[in-house]
């Protein structure tokens, strides 16, 4: 039986009573016990301390004990996907969540899953602050299936919960397996990288990055807000937030030829080793697989391929990220061309350039394979997560799409 047929059979002929969250027959609002505590005053313990979006801390003591649903009062991370949390057992709720509890005729997990399909935006009177007052929260519609038969109603609610919980559990299990696999591969990669780039007991010559660089490039930022420089542009323009120890095939922002003509953003050739030189991203590296321009916070090394492989240099500076970052100067920890070009790297078989490049190529081949495998697992993790979320949402929408009040009357 298909999912939709199963759902149709489950809900076939089921009457629905539409009430609201303020209906005391089915739901209790337990806000009175909420109590905010500053982080500095919280006593460490094992009880979860809930805020608007998640568990913020673990504390000693509790405000509630039982099965509850927490609805963000203010500060939801997303208005479209409004924050709703399920809590069971002892917990501490601060004043940024409404605490509600289903009574005898309402399954709390059913309430939780249902609220995750609710559009909360119409109930936020002050859209700028995104505050859901209690007065507005209690107006939110709530469907009660089979209201004339409380036993059957709870059975239907429980079956809906079982299906959705099973979907969630399967997702969590698969994601956990992928995360474990990713962790294993990263450990293997780090082990082999340490072995390959450690060069213990092997002959190397220590050269500077400047020794193997043909040309150093930096960049600039075309005047922000000038449409002539950005609108309709097709020239890739790289910012440091896109420098993430990986190959760069495209940039998030494009600029025009006028921007290149009137700023310090100049073209750099493909296959440069790019190192972020400013602020929080300083020390991170990447390789541009396409010609592009950059802002002034990127330092770009065009490597002399007769002396070193650009990918070998990239793996080395990625390996030494923390060391490079530690060389930053000033309050922002900025780097510059002198610091970067003075940084040392080992070249194997210094007396035999051809053999040296062959050894570099061997090291690169191994590390690239591990990179590709790790990235494949990371991409698979993202795809699997998205797929499972969509699958959950499909069944959730199918199971919780009860006829609206006007449809039921018609």
Backbone torsions as a table, in degrees:
resi	resn	phi	psi	omega
1	UNK	NA	132.9	-179.6
2	UNK	-72.1	163.3	-179.7
3	UNK	-58.0	-44.4	-177.3
4	UNK	-67.8	-37.2	178.1
5	UNK	-66.2	-40.2	178.5
6	UNK	-61.5	-44.5	180.0
7	UNK	-64.4	-42.0	179.1
8	UNK	-58.9	-42.4	179.3
9	UNK	-67.0	-40.2	-179.4
10	UNK	-61.7	-40.7	-174.4
11	UNK	-102.5	7.2	-175.8
12	UNK	-60.7	122.1	175.9
13	UNK	70.6	10.5	-177.4
14	UNK	-80.6	123.3	175.3
15	UNK	-76.2	153.2	-179.4
16	UNK	-130.4	130.4	171.7
17	UNK	-100.9	125.2	176.5
18	UNK	-95.4	120.0	175.7
19	UNK	-124.8	-157.0	-179.3
20	UNK	-135.0	165.9	-179.2
21	UNK	-64.4	-16.7	178.3
22	UNK	-86.0	2.0	-179.5
23	UNK	-75.2	108.0	-174.7
24	UNK	-72.1	-8.1	174.3
25	UNK	-67.0	-33.4	-172.4
26	UNK	-113.5	-19.2	-169.7
27	UNK	-146.9	141.2	177.2
28	UNK	-114.1	134.4	173.2
29	UNK	-95.7	117.0	-173.5
30	UNK	-110.5	47.9	-177.4
31	UNK	-76.3	-22.1	-171.0
32	UNK	-58.5	-31.6	-175.8
33	UNK	-83.8	-8.7	-178.4
34	UNK	-58.0	145.7	177.9
35	UNK	-154.9	116.3	176.6
36	UNK	-76.9	143.8	176.6
37	UNK	-135.6	126.7	177.6
38	UNK	-58.6	147.4	-177.8
39	UNK	-55.0	-38.4	-176.7
40	UNK	-69.8	-17.8	-177.0
41	UNK	-105.2	-3.0	-179.1
42	UNK	-74.2	137.1	177.0
43	UNK	-92.7	122.9	-175.8
44	UNK	-61.8	138.8	179.6
45	UNK	-163.7	-155.6	-176.3
46	UNK	-113.1	2.1	-177.5
47	UNK	-90.7	127.6	-179.9
48	UNK	-65.5	137.8	178.6
49	UNK	-109.1	110.3	-172.4
50	UNK	-92.6	135.6	168.9
51	UNK	-111.3	-164.6	-174.2
52	UNK	-60.6	-33.0	-171.9
53	UNK	-118.1	-21.2	-174.5
54	UNK	-169.3	-176.6	174.0
55	UNK	-75.7	122.2	-177.3
56	UNK	-94.5	-22.6	-173.8
57	UNK	-166.5	173.8	171.7
58	UNK	-124.8	126.6	-168.9
59	UNK	-129.0	172.1	174.8
60	UNK	-96.7	132.3	-176.7
61	UNK	97.5	172.9	-178.3
62	UNK	-157.0	158.2	175.7
63	UNK	-104.2	-25.1	-177.2
64	UNK	-140.0	152.9	176.9
65	UNK	-142.8	111.6	-178.6
66	UNK	147.5	-161.0	-177.5
67	UNK	-103.3	119.4	-174.9
68	UNK	-139.7	163.2	171.5
69	UNK	-118.4	132.2	-177.6
70	UNK	-109.8	126.0	-179.6
71	UNK	-115.2	128.1	-179.0
72	UNK	-56.7	129.7	173.5
73	UNK	-84.8	-41.3	173.6
74	UNK	-152.6	158.1	176.5
75	UNK	84.1	16.8	176.1
76	UNK	-57.9	134.3	-178.3
77	UNK	-61.9	-26.8	178.8
78	UNK	-140.1	137.6	175.8
79	UNK	-83.6	-36.7	-179.7
80	UNK	-69.7	-37.5	177.2
81	UNK	-113.5	72.9	-167.7
82	UNK	-63.3	144.9	-173.7
83	UNK	-73.7	117.6	174.7
84	UNK	-132.2	130.0	-176.9
85	UNK	-126.3	152.1	177.4
86	UNK	-110.9	132.1	179.5
87	UNK	-130.6	140.4	-179.4
88	UNK	-141.1	126.2	-176.6
89	UNK	102.7	-159.4	179.8
90	UNK	-77.4	134.5	175.0
91	UNK	-155.8	164.5	178.6
92	UNK	-115.5	127.1	179.6
93	UNK	-111.0	130.1	174.1
94	UNK	-87.9	-174.8	-172.6
95	UNK	-84.6	11.2	179.0
96	UNK	-99.9	5.3	176.5
97	UNK	-130.4	142.0	166.6
98	UNK	-83.9	137.3	-179.5
99	UNK	-110.6	117.2	-177.8
100	UNK	-126.1	155.9	-175.8
101	UNK	-144.7	127.9	177.0
102	UNK	-70.5	143.9	176.7
103	UNK	-92.2	-159.4	-169.3
104	UNK	-58.0	-33.0	-176.7
105	UNK	-95.9	8.4	-176.2
106	UNK	-133.9	119.7	176.8
107	UNK	-75.2	125.6	-176.4
108	UNK	-63.3	-37.4	178.4
109	UNK	-68.1	-36.5	174.7
110	UNK	-60.7	-45.0	177.9
111	UNK	-59.5	-43.9	179.6
112	UNK	-60.1	-51.4	-179.1
113	UNK	-62.9	-39.8	-179.5
114	UNK	-63.9	-44.4	-177.3
115	UNK	-63.3	-21.0	179.3
116	UNK	-75.7	-9.5	174.0
117	UNK	-103.8	-2.4	-178.3
118	UNK	-75.3	140.0	171.2
119	UNK	-88.5	108.3	-175.7
120	UNK	-84.5	-16.2	-172.1
121	UNK	-55.5	-42.6	179.8
122	UNK	-62.7	-15.1	-177.4
123	UNK	-101.5	11.2	178.8
124	UNK	-104.1	94.3	-175.0
125	UNK	-60.7	-39.8	179.8
126	UNK	-105.3	92.8	-172.4
127	UNK	-62.5	-30.2	-178.1
128	UNK	-67.9	-38.4	-177.8
129	UNK	-93.6	-12.4	178.3
130	UNK	56.5	42.3	-177.3
131	UNK	-96.9	123.7	176.3
132	UNK	-97.5	101.7	-179.8
133	UNK	-72.8	160.1	176.7
134	UNK	-61.8	-38.1	-179.8
135	UNK	-59.8	-34.3	177.3
136	UNK	-84.0	-36.7	-178.6
137	UNK	-59.0	-40.9	-175.7
138	UNK	-70.7	-7.6	177.7
139	UNK	-88.7	-10.4	-175.7
140	UNK	-65.8	128.3	-178.3
141	UNK	-63.9	148.9	179.4
142	UNK	-139.7	124.0	178.9
143	UNK	-88.6	136.7	174.3
144	UNK	-118.6	108.2	-179.6
145	UNK	-71.2	145.0	173.8
146	UNK	50.8	55.8	-173.5
147	UNK	-63.5	-25.4	-178.8
148	UNK	-77.4	-8.7	-178.9
149	UNK	-134.1	84.5	-175.0
150	UNK	-52.7	-37.8	-179.6
151	UNK	-64.4	-47.5	179.0
152	UNK	-66.3	-36.6	178.3
153	UNK	-58.2	-46.7	-179.9
154	UNK	-68.6	-32.9	176.6
155	UNK	-64.7	-42.5	178.0
156	UNK	-64.2	-45.9	178.9
157	UNK	-59.2	-43.8	-178.3
158	UNK	-64.5	-38.0	179.9
159	UNK	-68.4	-39.7	176.0
160	UNK	-61.3	-43.5	178.5
161	UNK	-62.7	-43.0	-179.0
162	UNK	-58.7	-46.1	-178.7
163	UNK	-62.9	-47.4	-176.9
164	UNK	-70.7	-37.6	176.8
165	UNK	-65.6	-38.2	178.8
166	UNK	-64.0	-40.6	177.4
167	UNK	-62.2	-43.9	179.6
168	UNK	-64.7	-42.3	-178.8
169	UNK	-65.8	-41.1	178.4
170	UNK	-63.3	-41.6	177.0
171	UNK	-59.6	-48.3	-178.5
172	UNK	-60.7	-40.1	-179.6
173	UNK	-64.9	-46.3	-179.4
174	UNK	-65.9	-42.0	179.4
175	UNK	-64.6	-40.4	178.7
176	UNK	-61.7	-39.8	178.5
177	UNK	-63.8	-43.0	179.5
178	UNK	-66.8	-38.6	178.6
179	UNK	-65.0	-41.0	178.5
180	UNK	-63.8	-42.2	177.9
181	UNK	-62.8	-42.1	179.2
182	UNK	-63.4	-42.5	179.0
183	UNK	-61.9	-42.0	179.0
184	UNK	-62.2	-45.9	-179.5
185	UNK	-64.4	-37.7	178.9
186	UNK	-66.0	-38.1	177.8
187	UNK	-65.7	-41.7	177.4
188	UNK	-63.1	-43.8	179.8
189	UNK	-60.2	-47.6	-179.1
190	UNK	-61.6	-38.5	179.7
191	UNK	-62.8	-51.3	-178.4
192	UNK	-67.6	-35.4	177.3
193	UNK	-63.1	-42.9	178.4
194	UNK	-62.0	-39.8	179.7
195	UNK	-68.4	-44.9	-174.9
196	UNK	-71.5	-34.7	-176.2
197	UNK	-102.4	5.0	177.6
198	UNK	-79.5	-34.3	176.9
199	UNK	55.8	27.6	178.8
200	UNK	-66.1	129.9	178.0
201	UNK	73.6	8.4	179.5
202	UNK	-113.8	152.6	-177.1
203	UNK	-80.7	124.2	176.4
204	UNK	-138.6	158.5	171.0
205	UNK	-113.0	129.8	179.8
206	UNK	-89.7	113.6	179.1
207	UNK	-115.1	164.3	174.6
208	UNK	-90.7	160.8	174.9
209	UNK	-60.1	-32.7	177.0
210	UNK	-62.5	-32.8	-179.6
211	UNK	-64.8	-28.4	-176.1
212	UNK	-108.8	11.6	-177.7
213	UNK	-104.6	130.2	175.9
214	UNK	-79.8	-39.8	-176.7
215	UNK	-155.6	143.1	175.9
216	UNK	-104.0	133.1	177.4
217	UNK	-122.7	144.9	166.9
218	UNK	-124.5	-158.9	-177.0
219	UNK	-156.0	-158.2	-178.9
220	UNK	-162.8	170.5	-178.9
221	UNK	-114.4	114.5	174.7
222	UNK	-59.7	148.4	-175.4
223	UNK	-50.1	120.4	-179.7
224	UNK	-63.1	140.3	177.9
225	UNK	87.5	-11.2	177.6
226	UNK	-82.7	105.5	-175.5
227	UNK	-62.0	-26.5	179.1
228	UNK	-62.0	-26.5	-176.6
229	UNK	-91.3	-17.0	-174.1
230	UNK	-124.2	-40.4	-174.6
231	UNK	-64.8	123.7	178.7
232	UNK	75.7	7.6	-178.7
233	UNK	-69.2	148.9	177.9
234	UNK	-129.5	12.3	179.8
235	UNK	-94.8	119.0	-179.5
236	UNK	-59.8	133.0	-179.9
237	UNK	-130.1	115.7	-171.6
238	UNK	-93.3	135.9	172.7
239	UNK	-113.7	157.6	-172.7
240	UNK	-65.1	-25.4	178.4
241	UNK	-65.8	-12.3	177.6
242	UNK	-96.1	-0.9	178.5
243	UNK	-89.2	103.7	-169.2
244	UNK	-137.8	45.1	176.3
245	UNK	56.9	43.5	-176.3
246	UNK	-152.1	174.8	173.4
247	UNK	-77.5	143.8	179.0
248	UNK	-111.3	114.4	-179.3
249	UNK	-100.8	-18.8	-178.9
250	UNK	-159.6	163.3	177.7
251	UNK	-118.7	156.5	-178.9
252	UNK	-73.3	-28.8	-176.7
253	UNK	-116.8	140.5	174.8
254	UNK	-117.8	148.3	177.3
255	UNK	-125.4	171.4	-178.0
256	UNK	-98.2	170.1	175.9
257	UNK	-63.4	-33.2	177.5
258	UNK	-61.7	-35.8	178.2
259	UNK	-65.5	-41.0	178.0
260	UNK	-65.9	-39.5	-178.0
261	UNK	-67.5	-27.7	-171.5
262	UNK	-118.4	22.3	176.5
263	UNK	-147.8	178.5	178.9
264	UNK	-85.5	5.8	178.4
265	UNK	-77.6	100.6	-176.7
266	UNK	-113.3	154.6	179.5
267	UNK	-62.9	140.6	169.1
268	UNK	-124.1	148.6	-177.4
269	UNK	-73.3	163.2	176.7
270	UNK	-64.7	158.7	174.7
271	UNK	67.0	34.4	168.6
272	UNK	-87.7	153.8	171.1
273	UNK	-90.2	116.8	-176.1
274	UNK	-104.4	130.3	178.9
275	UNK	-125.1	125.7	175.9
276	UNK	-67.6	134.1	-172.9
277	UNK	-118.7	9.2	-174.7
278	UNK	-141.4	140.4	169.5
279	UNK	65.2	-147.1	-172.2
280	UNK	-63.4	-26.3	-177.3
281	UNK	-92.0	-1.9	-174.4
282	UNK	-52.9	131.0	178.1
283	UNK	99.6	-19.7	178.5
284	UNK	-70.5	150.4	-174.3
285	UNK	-131.5	165.2	179.2
286	UNK	-164.0	172.7	173.9
287	UNK	-126.1	129.0	176.0
288	UNK	-86.6	117.5	-179.9
289	UNK	-86.4	-2.2	176.2
290	UNK	-131.5	152.8	170.3
291	UNK	-61.6	142.2	-179.4
292	UNK	-159.5	177.2	172.2
293	UNK	-113.7	164.6	-178.7
294	UNK	-137.6	167.1	170.3
295	UNK	-83.2	-180.0	-173.3
296	UNK	-76.5	-3.8	-178.6
297	UNK	-96.1	7.3	176.9
298	UNK	-110.9	130.8	171.6
299	UNK	-106.0	130.1	-171.9
300	UNK	-121.8	125.2	-178.9
301	UNK	-107.3	115.8	172.0
302	UNK	-87.8	109.8	-170.9
303	UNK	-81.6	139.1	174.4
304	UNK	-78.2	105.6	-173.1
305	UNK	-70.4	-7.5	173.8
306	UNK	-80.7	-13.3	-177.8
307	UNK	-112.1	-36.2	-177.2
308	UNK	-154.8	150.2	174.3
309	UNK	-78.6	131.9	-179.1
310	UNK	-61.7	-32.5	179.4
311	UNK	-74.5	-31.0	175.0
312	UNK	-64.3	-44.7	178.5
313	UNK	-62.0	-41.5	179.2
314	UNK	-60.8	-47.8	179.5
315	UNK	-62.5	-35.3	-179.8
316	UNK	-67.9	-47.7	-177.7
317	UNK	-70.2	-28.2	174.1
318	UNK	-68.1	-42.5	177.8
319	UNK	-60.0	-37.0	-176.2
320	UNK	-100.7	24.7	-177.6
321	UNK	-51.0	-49.7	-176.8
322	UNK	-63.2	-37.9	179.5
323	UNK	-65.9	-42.5	179.4
324	UNK	-67.1	-44.5	179.7
325	UNK	-58.5	-37.7	-178.1
326	UNK	-65.8	-16.1	179.8
327	UNK	-83.7	-3.4	-179.0
328	UNK	-60.0	150.0	-176.0
329	UNK	-118.1	153.5	176.5
330	UNK	77.1	179.6	-177.0
331	UNK	-62.6	-29.6	-178.8
332	UNK	-90.5	-5.8	-179.4
333	UNK	67.0	39.2	-176.3
334	UNK	-74.9	147.1	173.4
335	UNK	-106.0	172.3	176.0
336	UNK	-149.5	177.7	-175.5
337	UNK	-62.5	-36.5	-179.5
338	UNK	-64.2	-45.4	179.3
339	UNK	-62.8	-47.6	-177.2
340	UNK	-64.0	-49.5	-175.2
341	UNK	-70.1	-15.9	178.1
342	UNK	-88.8	-9.5	-177.4
343	UNK	-69.1	137.1	-174.2
344	UNK	-87.4	147.0	171.0
345	UNK	-140.1	151.2	-178.6
346	UNK	-90.2	134.8	174.3
347	UNK	-113.2	118.7	-178.6
348	UNK	-71.0	156.2	177.5
349	UNK	45.7	60.8	-174.1
350	UNK	-61.9	-24.6	-179.1
351	UNK	-83.3	-3.8	-175.8
352	UNK	-138.1	89.0	-176.0
353	UNK	-54.1	-40.4	-178.4
354	UNK	-65.4	-43.9	178.9
355	UNK	-67.6	-36.5	178.5
356	UNK	-59.9	-46.8	-179.8
357	UNK	-66.7	-34.6	177.8
358	UNK	-65.8	-41.0	178.4
359	UNK	-67.4	-40.5	175.8
360	UNK	-59.6	-42.7	179.8
361	UNK	-63.2	-38.1	178.5
362	UNK	-63.6	-45.8	179.4
363	UNK	-62.4	-45.0	179.7
364	UNK	-60.4	-42.9	-178.3
365	UNK	-58.9	-44.6	-179.5
366	UNK	-66.4	-47.1	-177.3
367	UNK	-69.1	-35.0	177.2
368	UNK	-64.2	-38.5	179.1
369	UNK	-64.0	-42.0	177.2
370	UNK	-66.2	-39.0	176.2
371	UNK	-59.0	-47.3	-178.1
372	UNK	-62.1	-41.9	-179.7
373	UNK	-65.6	-44.9	179.4
374	UNK	-63.4	-44.0	179.8
375	UNK	-65.0	-36.7	178.6
376	UNK	-62.2	-42.9	178.9
377	UNK	-66.7	-40.1	178.7
378	UNK	-62.3	-44.2	178.7
379	UNK	-65.8	-39.5	177.7
380	UNK	-64.0	-37.5	177.4
381	UNK	-61.7	-44.8	179.8
382	UNK	-64.8	-44.8	-179.8
383	UNK	-64.5	-44.2	-179.1
384	UNK	-63.1	-41.4	178.6
385	UNK	-61.5	-45.6	179.3
386	UNK	-64.0	-43.1	-178.9
387	UNK	-62.8	-46.1	-178.3
388	UNK	-67.3	-35.4	177.3
389	UNK	-64.7	-42.0	178.5
390	UNK	-65.5	-37.8	178.5
391	UNK	-64.2	-44.1	177.5
392	UNK	-60.5	-46.7	-177.6
393	UNK	-63.9	-35.1	178.3
394	UNK	-60.9	-52.0	-179.1
395	UNK	-68.7	-36.4	178.1
396	UNK	-61.3	-47.3	-179.2
397	UNK	-65.0	-37.6	-179.8
398	UNK	-66.2	-43.3	-175.5
399	UNK	-77.3	-25.4	-173.4
400	UNK	-112.1	11.4	178.3
401	UNK	-89.3	69.4	177.9
402	UNK	-74.6	151.8	176.5
403	UNK	-56.9	132.9	179.6
404	UNK	-68.9	162.2	-175.8
405	UNK	-50.4	-45.8	-177.9
406	UNK	-67.7	-32.0	178.1
407	UNK	-70.6	-39.6	-179.9
408	UNK	-63.5	-40.0	179.9
409	UNK	-66.2	-43.8	-179.5
410	UNK	-61.3	NA	NA
